[in-house]
């Protein structure tokens, strides 16, 4: 899952396609969303 770096709209197009743009803002900068970025840490 990738997201637009500017507007954070999820990119549904294949990221490997050449010349893709965010359909929302036209940005070409994306970042990869990690599914396991939210880690549960027990504070005690
Ligand atoms: Zn965008």
mmCIF file of the protein (N, C-alpha, C, O) and its ligand, coordinates in Angstrom:
data_MODEL
# 
_entry.id   MODEL 
# 
loop_
_entity.id 
_entity.type 
_entity.pdbx_number_of_molecules 
1 polymer     1 
2 non-polymer 1 
# 
_entity_poly.entity_id                      1 
_entity_poly.type                           'polypeptide(L)' 
_entity_poly.nstd_linkage                   no 
_entity_poly.nstd_monomer                   no 
_entity_poly.pdbx_seq_one_letter_code       
;(UNK)(UNK)(UNK)(UNK)(UNK)(UNK)(UNK)(UNK)(UNK)(UNK)(UNK)(UNK)(UNK)(UNK)(UNK)(UNK)
(UNK)(UNK)(UNK)(UNK)(UNK)(UNK)(UNK)(UNK)(UNK)(UNK)(UNK)(UNK)(UNK)(UNK)(UNK)(UNK)
(UNK)(UNK)(UNK)(UNK)(UNK)(UNK)(UNK)(UNK)(UNK)(UNK)(UNK)(UNK)
;
_entity_poly.pdbx_seq_one_letter_code_can   XXXXXXXXXXXXXXXXXXXXXXXXXXXXXXXXXXXXXXXXXXXX 
_entity_poly.pdbx_strand_id                 A 
# 
loop_
_entity_poly_seq.entity_id 
_entity_poly_seq.num 
_entity_poly_seq.mon_id 
_entity_poly_seq.hetero 
1 1  UNK n 
1 2  UNK n 
1 3  UNK n 
1 4  UNK n 
1 5  UNK n 
1 6  UNK n 
1 7  UNK n 
1 8  UNK n 
1 9  UNK n 
1 10 UNK n 
1 11 UNK n 
1 12 UNK n 
1 13 UNK n 
1 14 UNK n 
1 15 UNK n 
1 16 UNK n 
1 17 UNK n 
1 18 UNK n 
1 19 UNK n 
1 20 UNK n 
1 21 UNK n 
1 22 UNK n 
1 23 UNK n 
1 24 UNK n 
1 25 UNK n 
1 26 UNK n 
1 27 UNK n 
1 28 UNK n 
1 29 UNK n 
1 30 UNK n 
1 31 UNK n 
1 32 UNK n 
1 33 UNK n 
1 34 UNK n 
1 35 UNK n 
1 36 UNK n 
1 37 UNK n 
1 38 UNK n 
1 39 UNK n 
1 40 UNK n 
1 41 UNK n 
1 42 UNK n 
1 43 UNK n 
1 44 UNK n 
# 
loop_
_struct_asym.id 
_struct_asym.entity_id 
A 1 
B 2 
# 
loop_
_chem_comp.id 
_chem_comp.type 
_chem_comp.mon_nstd_flag 
UNK 'L-peptide linking' . 
ZN  non-polymer         . 
# 
_pdbx_entity_nonpoly.entity_id   2 
_pdbx_entity_nonpoly.name        ? 
_pdbx_entity_nonpoly.comp_id     ZN 
# 
_pdbx_nonpoly_scheme.asym_id         B 
_pdbx_nonpoly_scheme.entity_id       2 
_pdbx_nonpoly_scheme.mon_id          ZN 
_pdbx_nonpoly_scheme.ndb_seq_num     1 
_pdbx_nonpoly_scheme.pdb_seq_num     101 
_pdbx_nonpoly_scheme.auth_seq_num    101 
_pdbx_nonpoly_scheme.pdb_mon_id      ZN 
_pdbx_nonpoly_scheme.auth_mon_id     ZN 
_pdbx_nonpoly_scheme.pdb_strand_id   A 
_pdbx_nonpoly_scheme.pdb_ins_code    . 
# 
loop_
_atom_site.group_PDB 
_atom_site.id 
_atom_site.type_symbol 
_atom_site.label_atom_id 
_atom_site.label_alt_id 
_atom_site.label_comp_id 
_atom_site.label_asym_id 
_atom_site.label_entity_id 
_atom_site.label_seq_id 
_atom_site.pdbx_PDB_ins_code 
_atom_site.Cartn_x 
_atom_site.Cartn_y 
_atom_site.Cartn_z 
_atom_site.occupancy 
_atom_site.B_iso_or_equiv 
_atom_site.pdbx_formal_charge 
_atom_site.auth_seq_id 
_atom_site.auth_comp_id 
_atom_site.auth_asym_id 
_atom_site.auth_atom_id 
_atom_site.pdbx_PDB_model_num 
ATOM   1   N  N  . UNK A 1 1  ? 0.842  -1.197 0.000   1.00 0.00 ? 1   UNK A N  1 
ATOM   2   C  CA . UNK A 1 1  ? 0.000  0.000  0.000   1.00 0.00 ? 1   UNK A CA 1 
ATOM   3   C  C  . UNK A 1 1  ? 0.878  1.248  0.000   1.00 0.00 ? 1   UNK A C  1 
ATOM   4   O  O  . UNK A 1 1  ? 1.733  1.427  0.867   1.00 0.00 ? 1   UNK A O  1 
ATOM   5   N  N  . UNK A 1 2  ? 0.648  2.098  -0.984  1.00 0.00 ? 2   UNK A N  1 
ATOM   6   C  CA . UNK A 1 2  ? 1.380  3.354  -1.042  1.00 0.00 ? 2   UNK A CA 1 
ATOM   7   C  C  . UNK A 1 2  ? 0.431  4.509  -0.820  1.00 0.00 ? 2   UNK A C  1 
ATOM   8   O  O  . UNK A 1 2  ? -0.769 4.433  -1.080  1.00 0.00 ? 2   UNK A O  1 
ATOM   9   N  N  . UNK A 1 3  ? 1.024  5.584  -0.327  1.00 0.00 ? 3   UNK A N  1 
ATOM   10  C  CA . UNK A 1 3  ? 0.214  6.781  -0.118  1.00 0.00 ? 3   UNK A CA 1 
ATOM   11  C  C  . UNK A 1 3  ? 0.927  7.977  -0.702  1.00 0.00 ? 3   UNK A C  1 
ATOM   12  O  O  . UNK A 1 3  ? 2.157  8.026  -0.743  1.00 0.00 ? 3   UNK A O  1 
ATOM   13  N  N  . UNK A 1 4  ? 0.148  8.942  -1.152  1.00 0.00 ? 4   UNK A N  1 
ATOM   14  C  CA . UNK A 1 4  ? 0.703  10.168 -1.689  1.00 0.00 ? 4   UNK A CA 1 
ATOM   15  C  C  . UNK A 1 4  ? 1.390  10.942 -0.571  1.00 0.00 ? 4   UNK A C  1 
ATOM   16  O  O  . UNK A 1 4  ? 0.852  11.080 0.528   1.00 0.00 ? 4   UNK A O  1 
ATOM   17  N  N  . UNK A 1 5  ? 2.591  11.446 -0.868  1.00 0.00 ? 5   UNK A N  1 
ATOM   18  C  CA . UNK A 1 5  ? 3.344  12.155 0.159   1.00 0.00 ? 5   UNK A CA 1 
ATOM   19  C  C  . UNK A 1 5  ? 2.754  13.532 0.423   1.00 0.00 ? 5   UNK A C  1 
ATOM   20  O  O  . UNK A 1 5  ? 2.996  14.118 1.479   1.00 0.00 ? 5   UNK A O  1 
ATOM   21  N  N  . UNK A 1 6  ? 1.989  14.050 -0.515  1.00 0.00 ? 6   UNK A N  1 
ATOM   22  C  CA . UNK A 1 6  ? 1.467  15.404 -0.356  1.00 0.00 ? 6   UNK A CA 1 
ATOM   23  C  C  . UNK A 1 6  ? 0.101  15.400 0.315   1.00 0.00 ? 6   UNK A C  1 
ATOM   24  O  O  . UNK A 1 6  ? -0.117 16.098 1.305   1.00 0.00 ? 6   UNK A O  1 
ATOM   25  N  N  . UNK A 1 7  ? -0.811 14.612 -0.227  1.00 0.00 ? 7   UNK A N  1 
ATOM   26  C  CA . UNK A 1 7  ? -2.184 14.677 0.295   1.00 0.00 ? 7   UNK A CA 1 
ATOM   27  C  C  . UNK A 1 7  ? -2.573 13.395 1.032   1.00 0.00 ? 7   UNK A C  1 
ATOM   28  O  O  . UNK A 1 7  ? -3.670 13.293 1.580   1.00 0.00 ? 7   UNK A O  1 
ATOM   29  N  N  . UNK A 1 8  ? -1.672 12.428 1.038   1.00 0.00 ? 8   UNK A N  1 
ATOM   30  C  CA . UNK A 1 8  ? -1.878 11.178 1.748   1.00 0.00 ? 8   UNK A CA 1 
ATOM   31  C  C  . UNK A 1 8  ? -3.071 10.386 1.246   1.00 0.00 ? 8   UNK A C  1 
ATOM   32  O  O  . UNK A 1 8  ? -3.693 9.626  1.989   1.00 0.00 ? 8   UNK A O  1 
ATOM   33  N  N  . UNK A 1 9  ? -3.369 10.575 0.006   1.00 0.00 ? 9   UNK A N  1 
ATOM   34  C  CA . UNK A 1 9  ? -4.401 9.776  -0.640  1.00 0.00 ? 9   UNK A CA 1 
ATOM   35  C  C  . UNK A 1 9  ? -3.809 8.403  -0.961  1.00 0.00 ? 9   UNK A C  1 
ATOM   36  O  O  . UNK A 1 9  ? -2.714 8.333  -1.520  1.00 0.00 ? 9   UNK A O  1 
ATOM   37  N  N  . UNK A 1 10 ? -4.486 7.333  -0.632  1.00 0.00 ? 10  UNK A N  1 
ATOM   38  C  CA . UNK A 1 10 ? -3.960 6.012  -0.968  1.00 0.00 ? 10  UNK A CA 1 
ATOM   39  C  C  . UNK A 1 10 ? -3.895 5.798  -2.465  1.00 0.00 ? 10  UNK A C  1 
ATOM   40  O  O  . UNK A 1 10 ? -4.828 6.127  -3.198  1.00 0.00 ? 10  UNK A O  1 
ATOM   41  N  N  . UNK A 1 11 ? -2.776 5.239  -2.908  1.00 0.00 ? 11  UNK A N  1 
ATOM   42  C  CA . UNK A 1 11 ? -2.559 5.000  -4.332  1.00 0.00 ? 11  UNK A CA 1 
ATOM   43  C  C  . UNK A 1 11 ? -2.982 3.582  -4.658  1.00 0.00 ? 11  UNK A C  1 
ATOM   44  O  O  . UNK A 1 11 ? -2.407 2.615  -4.159  1.00 0.00 ? 11  UNK A O  1 
ATOM   45  N  N  . UNK A 1 12 ? -3.989 3.475  -5.498  1.00 0.00 ? 12  UNK A N  1 
ATOM   46  C  CA . UNK A 1 12 ? -4.498 2.158  -5.847  1.00 0.00 ? 12  UNK A CA 1 
ATOM   47  C  C  . UNK A 1 12 ? -3.834 1.619  -7.104  1.00 0.00 ? 12  UNK A C  1 
ATOM   48  O  O  . UNK A 1 12 ? -3.892 0.420  -7.375  1.00 0.00 ? 12  UNK A O  1 
ATOM   49  N  N  . UNK A 1 13 ? -3.198 2.505  -7.877  1.00 0.00 ? 13  UNK A N  1 
ATOM   50  C  CA . UNK A 1 13 ? -2.521 2.078  -9.094  1.00 0.00 ? 13  UNK A CA 1 
ATOM   51  C  C  . UNK A 1 13 ? -1.242 1.327  -8.727  1.00 0.00 ? 13  UNK A C  1 
ATOM   52  O  O  . UNK A 1 13 ? -0.634 1.585  -7.688  1.00 0.00 ? 13  UNK A O  1 
ATOM   53  N  N  . UNK A 1 14 ? -0.852 0.418  -9.573  1.00 0.00 ? 14  UNK A N  1 
ATOM   54  C  CA . UNK A 1 14 ? 0.411  -0.287 -9.366  1.00 0.00 ? 14  UNK A CA 1 
ATOM   55  C  C  . UNK A 1 14 ? 1.564  0.710  -9.362  1.00 0.00 ? 14  UNK A C  1 
ATOM   56  O  O  . UNK A 1 14 ? 1.748  1.462  -10.319 1.00 0.00 ? 14  UNK A O  1 
ATOM   57  N  N  . UNK A 1 15 ? 2.323  0.713  -8.301  1.00 0.00 ? 15  UNK A N  1 
ATOM   58  C  CA . UNK A 1 15 ? 3.394  1.697  -8.116  1.00 0.00 ? 15  UNK A CA 1 
ATOM   59  C  C  . UNK A 1 15 ? 4.526  1.471  -9.109  1.00 0.00 ? 15  UNK A C  1 
ATOM   60  O  O  . UNK A 1 15 ? 5.325  2.375  -9.356  1.00 0.00 ? 15  UNK A O  1 
ATOM   61  N  N  . UNK A 1 16 ? 4.599  0.296  -9.668  1.00 0.00 ? 16  UNK A N  1 
ATOM   62  C  CA . UNK A 1 16 ? 5.658  0.000  -10.630 1.00 0.00 ? 16  UNK A CA 1 
ATOM   63  C  C  . UNK A 1 16 ? 5.365  0.546  -12.025 1.00 0.00 ? 16  UNK A C  1 
ATOM   64  O  O  . UNK A 1 16 ? 6.234  0.539  -12.898 1.00 0.00 ? 16  UNK A O  1 
ATOM   65  N  N  . UNK A 1 17 ? 4.155  1.012  -12.225 1.00 0.00 ? 17  UNK A N  1 
ATOM   66  C  CA . UNK A 1 17 ? 3.811  1.603  -13.503 1.00 0.00 ? 17  UNK A CA 1 
ATOM   67  C  C  . UNK A 1 17 ? 4.581  2.913  -13.679 1.00 0.00 ? 17  UNK A C  1 
ATOM   68  O  O  . UNK A 1 17 ? 4.663  3.720  -12.754 1.00 0.00 ? 17  UNK A O  1 
ATOM   69  N  N  . UNK A 1 18 ? 5.138  3.116  -14.860 1.00 0.00 ? 18  UNK A N  1 
ATOM   70  C  CA . UNK A 1 18 ? 5.947  4.313  -15.106 1.00 0.00 ? 18  UNK A CA 1 
ATOM   71  C  C  . UNK A 1 18 ? 5.032  5.527  -15.243 1.00 0.00 ? 18  UNK A C  1 
ATOM   72  O  O  . UNK A 1 18 ? 4.030  5.498  -15.958 1.00 0.00 ? 18  UNK A O  1 
ATOM   73  N  N  . UNK A 1 19 ? 5.398  6.571  -14.553 1.00 0.00 ? 19  UNK A N  1 
ATOM   74  C  CA . UNK A 1 19 ? 4.715  7.855  -14.743 1.00 0.00 ? 19  UNK A CA 1 
ATOM   75  C  C  . UNK A 1 19 ? 3.369  7.956  -14.074 1.00 0.00 ? 19  UNK A C  1 
ATOM   76  O  O  . UNK A 1 19 ? 2.491  8.671  -14.558 1.00 0.00 ? 19  UNK A O  1 
ATOM   77  N  N  . UNK A 1 20 ? 3.185  7.259  -12.975 1.00 0.00 ? 20  UNK A N  1 
ATOM   78  C  CA . UNK A 1 20 ? 1.893  7.400  -12.297 1.00 0.00 ? 20  UNK A CA 1 
ATOM   79  C  C  . UNK A 1 20 ? 1.872  8.684  -11.476 1.00 0.00 ? 20  UNK A C  1 
ATOM   80  O  O  . UNK A 1 20 ? 2.902  9.182  -11.023 1.00 0.00 ? 20  UNK A O  1 
ATOM   81  N  N  . UNK A 1 21 ? 0.690  9.185  -11.309 1.00 0.00 ? 21  UNK A N  1 
ATOM   82  C  CA . UNK A 1 21 ? 0.504  10.393 -10.515 1.00 0.00 ? 21  UNK A CA 1 
ATOM   83  C  C  . UNK A 1 21 ? -0.642 10.171 -9.547  1.00 0.00 ? 21  UNK A C  1 
ATOM   84  O  O  . UNK A 1 21 ? -1.527 9.345  -9.772  1.00 0.00 ? 21  UNK A O  1 
ATOM   85  N  N  . UNK A 1 22 ? -0.601 10.920 -8.482  1.00 0.00 ? 22  UNK A N  1 
ATOM   86  C  CA . UNK A 1 22 ? -1.735 10.901 -7.564  1.00 0.00 ? 22  UNK A CA 1 
ATOM   87  C  C  . UNK A 1 22 ? -2.941 11.480 -8.279  1.00 0.00 ? 22  UNK A C  1 
ATOM   88  O  O  . UNK A 1 22 ? -2.880 12.578 -8.833  1.00 0.00 ? 22  UNK A O  1 
ATOM   89  N  N  . UNK A 1 23 ? -4.036 10.738 -8.264  1.00 0.00 ? 23  UNK A N  1 
ATOM   90  C  CA . UNK A 1 23 ? -5.212 11.215 -8.984  1.00 0.00 ? 23  UNK A CA 1 
ATOM   91  C  C  . UNK A 1 23 ? -5.884 12.364 -8.250  1.00 0.00 ? 23  UNK A C  1 
ATOM   92  O  O  . UNK A 1 23 ? -6.755 13.039 -8.798  1.00 0.00 ? 23  UNK A O  1 
ATOM   93  N  N  . UNK A 1 24 ? -5.483 12.576 -7.030  1.00 0.00 ? 24  UNK A N  1 
ATOM   94  C  CA . UNK A 1 24 ? -6.086 13.639 -6.241  1.00 0.00 ? 24  UNK A CA 1 
ATOM   95  C  C  . UNK A 1 24 ? -5.374 14.975 -6.435  1.00 0.00 ? 24  UNK A C  1 
ATOM   96  O  O  . UNK A 1 24 ? -6.020 15.995 -6.672  1.00 0.00 ? 24  UNK A O  1 
ATOM   97  N  N  . UNK A 1 25 ? -4.040 14.971 -6.335  1.00 0.00 ? 25  UNK A N  1 
ATOM   98  C  CA . UNK A 1 25 ? -3.298 16.236 -6.376  1.00 0.00 ? 25  UNK A CA 1 
ATOM   99  C  C  . UNK A 1 25 ? -2.250 16.266 -7.479  1.00 0.00 ? 25  UNK A C  1 
ATOM   100 O  O  . UNK A 1 25 ? -1.642 17.312 -7.707  1.00 0.00 ? 25  UNK A O  1 
ATOM   101 N  N  . UNK A 1 26 ? -2.021 15.153 -8.171  1.00 0.00 ? 26  UNK A N  1 
ATOM   102 C  CA . UNK A 1 26 ? -1.062 15.142 -9.263  1.00 0.00 ? 26  UNK A CA 1 
ATOM   103 C  C  . UNK A 1 26 ? 0.374  14.987 -8.822  1.00 0.00 ? 26  UNK A C  1 
ATOM   104 O  O  . UNK A 1 26 ? 1.287  15.096 -9.641  1.00 0.00 ? 26  UNK A O  1 
ATOM   105 N  N  . UNK A 1 27 ? 0.593  14.737 -7.554  1.00 0.00 ? 27  UNK A N  1 
ATOM   106 C  CA . UNK A 1 27 ? 1.945  14.564 -7.052  1.00 0.00 ? 27  UNK A CA 1 
ATOM   107 C  C  . UNK A 1 27 ? 2.536  13.241 -7.515  1.00 0.00 ? 27  UNK A C  1 
ATOM   108 O  O  . UNK A 1 27 ? 1.818  12.268 -7.743  1.00 0.00 ? 27  UNK A O  1 
ATOM   109 N  N  . UNK A 1 28 ? 3.845  13.223 -7.650  1.00 0.00 ? 28  UNK A N  1 
ATOM   110 C  CA . UNK A 1 28 ? 4.517  11.988 -8.061  1.00 0.00 ? 28  UNK A CA 1 
ATOM   111 C  C  . UNK A 1 28 ? 5.380  11.434 -6.940  1.00 0.00 ? 28  UNK A C  1 
ATOM   112 O  O  . UNK A 1 28 ? 6.211  10.554 -7.164  1.00 0.00 ? 28  UNK A O  1 
ATOM   113 N  N  . UNK A 1 29 ? 5.184  11.941 -5.759  1.00 0.00 ? 29  UNK A N  1 
ATOM   114 C  CA . UNK A 1 29 ? 5.963  11.475 -4.618  1.00 0.00 ? 29  UNK A CA 1 
ATOM   115 C  C  . UNK A 1 29 ? 5.061  10.623 -3.741  1.00 0.00 ? 29  UNK A C  1 
ATOM   116 O  O  . UNK A 1 29 ? 3.992  11.053 -3.309  1.00 0.00 ? 29  UNK A O  1 
ATOM   117 N  N  . UNK A 1 30 ? 5.515  9.418  -3.493  1.00 0.00 ? 30  UNK A N  1 
ATOM   118 C  CA . UNK A 1 30 ? 4.723  8.511  -2.686  1.00 0.00 ? 30  UNK A CA 1 
ATOM   119 C  C  . UNK A 1 30 ? 5.593  7.862  -1.624  1.00 0.00 ? 30  UNK A C  1 
ATOM   120 O  O  . UNK A 1 30 ? 6.816  7.806  -1.746  1.00 0.00 ? 30  UNK A O  1 
ATOM   121 N  N  . UNK A 1 31 ? 4.962  7.392  -0.619  1.00 0.00 ? 31  UNK A N  1 
ATOM   122 C  CA . UNK A 1 31 ? 5.707  6.629  0.369   1.00 0.00 ? 31  UNK A CA 1 
ATOM   123 C  C  . UNK A 1 31 ? 4.966  5.341  0.671   1.00 0.00 ? 31  UNK A C  1 
ATOM   124 O  O  . UNK A 1 31 ? 3.752  5.236  0.492   1.00 0.00 ? 31  UNK A O  1 
ATOM   125 N  N  . UNK A 1 32 ? 5.710  4.393  1.122   1.00 0.00 ? 32  UNK A N  1 
ATOM   126 C  CA . UNK A 1 32 ? 5.126  3.091  1.384   1.00 0.00 ? 32  UNK A CA 1 
ATOM   127 C  C  . UNK A 1 32 ? 4.548  3.043  2.785   1.00 0.00 ? 32  UNK A C  1 
ATOM   128 O  O  . UNK A 1 32 ? 5.183  3.400  3.777   1.00 0.00 ? 32  UNK A O  1 
ATOM   129 N  N  . UNK A 1 33 ? 3.322  2.587  2.808   1.00 0.00 ? 33  UNK A N  1 
ATOM   130 C  CA . UNK A 1 33 ? 2.647  2.461  4.095   1.00 0.00 ? 33  UNK A CA 1 
ATOM   131 C  C  . UNK A 1 33 ? 2.939  1.095  4.688   1.00 0.00 ? 33  UNK A C  1 
ATOM   132 O  O  . UNK A 1 33 ? 2.665  0.065  4.071   1.00 0.00 ? 33  UNK A O  1 
ATOM   133 N  N  . UNK A 1 34 ? 3.483  1.095  5.859   1.00 0.00 ? 34  UNK A N  1 
ATOM   134 C  CA . UNK A 1 34 ? 3.745  -0.185 6.508   1.00 0.00 ? 34  UNK A CA 1 
ATOM   135 C  C  . UNK A 1 34 ? 2.542  -0.611 7.318   1.00 0.00 ? 34  UNK A C  1 
ATOM   136 O  O  . UNK A 1 34 ? 2.048  0.153  8.146   1.00 0.00 ? 34  UNK A O  1 
ATOM   137 N  N  . UNK A 1 35 ? 2.061  -1.832 7.088   1.00 0.00 ? 35  UNK A N  1 
ATOM   138 C  CA . UNK A 1 35 ? 0.891  -2.301 7.832   1.00 0.00 ? 35  UNK A CA 1 
ATOM   139 C  C  . UNK A 1 35 ? 1.181  -2.545 9.299   1.00 0.00 ? 35  UNK A C  1 
ATOM   140 O  O  . UNK A 1 35 ? 0.275  -2.520 10.131  1.00 0.00 ? 35  UNK A O  1 
ATOM   141 N  N  . UNK A 1 36 ? 2.441  -2.781 9.614   1.00 0.00 ? 36  UNK A N  1 
ATOM   142 C  CA . UNK A 1 36 ? 2.762  -3.106 11.004  1.00 0.00 ? 36  UNK A CA 1 
ATOM   143 C  C  . UNK A 1 36 ? 3.473  -1.946 11.707  1.00 0.00 ? 36  UNK A C  1 
ATOM   144 O  O  . UNK A 1 36 ? 4.264  -2.145 12.629  1.00 0.00 ? 36  UNK A O  1 
ATOM   145 N  N  . UNK A 1 37 ? 3.168  -0.726 11.243  1.00 0.00 ? 37  UNK A N  1 
ATOM   146 C  CA . UNK A 1 37 ? 3.845  0.428  11.838  1.00 0.00 ? 37  UNK A CA 1 
ATOM   147 C  C  . UNK A 1 37 ? 3.306  0.732  13.232  1.00 0.00 ? 37  UNK A C  1 
ATOM   148 O  O  . UNK A 1 37 ? 4.004  1.287  14.081  1.00 0.00 ? 37  UNK A O  1 
ATOM   149 N  N  . UNK A 1 38 ? 2.054  0.357  13.443  1.00 0.00 ? 38  UNK A N  1 
ATOM   150 C  CA . UNK A 1 38 ? 1.480  0.584  14.757  1.00 0.00 ? 38  UNK A CA 1 
ATOM   151 C  C  . UNK A 1 38 ? 1.760  -0.620 15.645  1.00 0.00 ? 38  UNK A C  1 
ATOM   152 O  O  . UNK A 1 38 ? 1.125  -1.669 15.540  1.00 0.00 ? 38  UNK A O  1 
ATOM   153 N  N  . UNK A 1 39 ? 2.708  -0.430 16.496  1.00 0.00 ? 39  UNK A N  1 
ATOM   154 C  CA . UNK A 1 39 ? 3.048  -1.513 17.402  1.00 0.00 ? 39  UNK A CA 1 
ATOM   155 C  C  . UNK A 1 39 ? 2.492  -1.226 18.773  1.00 0.00 ? 39  UNK A C  1 
ATOM   156 O  O  . UNK A 1 39 ? 2.575  -0.112 19.291  1.00 0.00 ? 39  UNK A O  1 
ATOM   157 N  N  . UNK A 1 40 ? 1.934  -2.244 19.329  1.00 0.00 ? 40  UNK A N  1 
ATOM   158 C  CA . UNK A 1 40 ? 1.386  -2.087 20.667  1.00 0.00 ? 40  UNK A CA 1 
ATOM   159 C  C  . UNK A 1 40 ? 2.492  -2.284 21.692  1.00 0.00 ? 40  UNK A C  1 
ATOM   160 O  O  . UNK A 1 40 ? 3.109  -3.347 21.776  1.00 0.00 ? 40  UNK A O  1 
ATOM   161 N  N  . UNK A 1 41 ? 2.721  -1.257 22.449  1.00 0.00 ? 41  UNK A N  1 
ATOM   162 C  CA . UNK A 1 41 ? 3.761  -1.334 23.474  1.00 0.00 ? 41  UNK A CA 1 
ATOM   163 C  C  . UNK A 1 41 ? 3.082  -1.264 24.833  1.00 0.00 ? 41  UNK A C  1 
ATOM   164 O  O  . UNK A 1 41 ? 2.301  -0.355 25.116  1.00 0.00 ? 41  UNK A O  1 
ATOM   165 N  N  . UNK A 1 42 ? 3.391  -2.216 25.638  1.00 0.00 ? 42  UNK A N  1 
ATOM   166 C  CA . UNK A 1 42 ? 2.805  -2.210 26.975  1.00 0.00 ? 42  UNK A CA 1 
ATOM   167 C  C  . UNK A 1 42 ? 3.638  -1.347 27.904  1.00 0.00 ? 42  UNK A C  1 
ATOM   168 O  O  . UNK A 1 42 ? 4.817  -1.611 28.142  1.00 0.00 ? 42  UNK A O  1 
ATOM   169 N  N  . UNK A 1 43 ? 3.015  -0.338 28.409  1.00 0.00 ? 43  UNK A N  1 
ATOM   170 C  CA . UNK A 1 43 ? 3.688  0.525  29.378  1.00 0.00 ? 43  UNK A CA 1 
ATOM   171 C  C  . UNK A 1 43 ? 3.308  0.079  30.775  1.00 0.00 ? 43  UNK A C  1 
ATOM   172 O  O  . UNK A 1 43 ? 2.129  -0.058 31.101  1.00 0.00 ? 43  UNK A O  1 
ATOM   173 N  N  . UNK A 1 44 ? 4.289  -0.140 31.570  1.00 0.00 ? 44  UNK A N  1 
ATOM   174 C  CA . UNK A 1 44 ? 3.983  -0.579 32.933  1.00 0.00 ? 44  UNK A CA 1 
ATOM   175 C  C  . UNK A 1 44 ? 4.891  0.055  33.973  1.00 0.00 ? 44  UNK A C  1 
ATOM   176 O  O  . UNK A 1 44 ? 4.752  -0.221 35.165  1.00 0.00 ? 44  UNK A O  1 
HETATM 177 ZN ZN . ZN  B 2 .  ? -1.881 13.414 -3.735  1.00 0.00 ? 101 ZN  A ZN 1 
# 
